[in-house]
């Protein structure tokens, strides 16, 4: 398979502090790729570079053969990259349906309000959210808001979906259901998915390949089994025996 996304030697600093240090990773078309690491490892920073919310100091990001670092954020969505956020980003006074409609704006083929509304409602139905369509987003449970954000991403008809901690705020049973949902979304929408998540068991159970960051550097990549057994990954999450003593 060919890589649909290629991040090469990306460095990103904030006020002299290194958030990403020459990070390289590739995501193959049609796979679920996990991106894990301890807090502050640079996972969300990587997402923000890919989606052009941040400009890297050096390196390249290529999506489906196109260098996208010169693209504006809204143009990246139009190319076929959609994302969710670690902290939910919705318009609280707008209805749920109106929030999802925002995701249709990047699609040139949606040429009428009726067509856009139909697609947005179908996206809500797919995720079991149709009953919330006329309600304002404000005041809804956090897990529901996460799904609304996912519906907004899906209605843009992406080819690459970036999920930033979609299991945040979910209980153990809900996390298991989310794993099944992500796999179903991949199949039904024919997507490639890059998943950032602190629920390591979720990532390991559904990912084809896993990349691991620590302090802004990639320390491992491979199949879930390979990554689980990697000493550098074990140390990053658990610390050394001397540190734990």
Buried (B, 14 or more C-beta within 10 A) or exposed (E): EEBBBBBBEBBBBEEEEBBBBBBBBBBBBBBBBBBBBBEBBBBBBBBBBBBBBBEBEEBBBBBBEEEBBEBEEEEBBBBBBBBBBBEBEBEEEBBBBBBBBBBBBBBEEBEEEEEBBEBBBBBBEBBEBBEBBEBBBEEBEEBBBBBBBBBBBBBBBBBBBBBBBBBBBBEEEEBBEBBEBBBEBBEEBEBBBBBBBBBBEBBBBBBBBBBBBBBBBBBBBBEBEEBBEBEEBBBBEEEEEEEEE
